[in-house]
Amino acid sequence: MNDKIIEIEIFGQRYRIRVKGEEDEQYIGRLTAYIDQKMRDIAEKSKSSDTLKIAVLASLNIADDYFLCRKQLDQLNEVMARMEREIDSLEDKVGSNDERYIKNQKNPS
């Protein structure tokens, strides 16, 4: 693997991080921008200059976003599973009706 070091900036602090070859620098840039914006929003709302406090609050905010997304994904997966069961049931009914239809065509009463 081709590891490389890139420099990022979050909330005015520069960091050098190692990224694996398959990791996209643009993706890392989007992550960096997202975290930076969260921290700036929280700093503005909280009127705090304590970087650690801002980072912790941003982490809580991001964790909340993540858990809400997971909950929505779980709900969507449940809906899809129900729909798949319903489709299977309908396919079974159609299949049995097809068999009866074919049987009736061969042996009309």
N, C-alpha and C positions, 0 to 999 in steps of 0.2 A: 504494500500500500504506500501511496505517496502522501505522507503527512506533511503539512506545511503550516507555518505560523502566519497568522494574519493579525492585524491590529484593528480593534474595535473601540468605539467610544460610547459609554453609557453614562448619562447624567454628569457629563463633564470629566469623567474619569476614563483614562485610556487603559486598555487591557490588551495583552498579547495572548492569543489563544491558538491552540493547535487544532487543526481540522483534518479530518481524514480525507483522502483523495476523492472519495465519492461525494463528499459533502459539497454542496454548491455555495460558493461565496455570496451569491445573491440571496440565497435562503438565510444564511447567517446574517446578512445585512438587514433582511426583513425582521428577523428575530430581535436583533439589536435595536432597530428603530421602534419596534413594538414595546420593548421593555423601557427604552428611554422615554417614550411618550407616556407610558403608564406612570413612571416616576415623576415626570414633569407635571402631569395632571394632579397627582397626589400632593406634590410639594405646593402647588398653587392652592389647592383646596384646604390643605392642613396648615398652611402658613408656617411650616416647619423648615428649618435648615439642617436638621439632623439627618444626614445621609443614610445612616443605618435604619432609623425609624422609617424613612421614606421607602427604603428598599424592602423592609419587612412588610409594610402596608401594600406596596406594589405586588409583592409575592402573594399576599393574601388575596388581593384582587384578582390576580392571574389564576390562582388556585380556584377561586370561586367561578371564574369563567370556565375553567376546565371541567369542574364538577357539574356545572349546568349543562355543558355540552355533552358530557358522558350520560347524564340523565336523559337528555333528549335523544341521544343515540340509542340508549337502552329502550326507550319508549318506541322509537321507530322500529327497532329490531323485533319488539313484541308485536307490533302491528303487522310487520312483514310476515312473521311466523304464523299469525292468525290467518292472514290472507293466503299464504301457501297451503295451510290446512284446508281452507275453504275451497281453493282451486282444486286440490287433490280430491276432495269430496265431490265437487261438481264433475270432475273428469271421470270419477268412478260411476256417477249417475249416468253421464252421457254414454260411457262405455256399456253399461248394462242395458240402456235403452237401445243402443245400436245393435247389441246382440239380440234383443227381443224383436227388433224391426227386421233384422236379417232372417231370423227364425220364422217370423210371420210371412215374409216374402216367399220363403221356400215352401212353407206349409200353410197356405191360407185356410182359415176355418170356414 
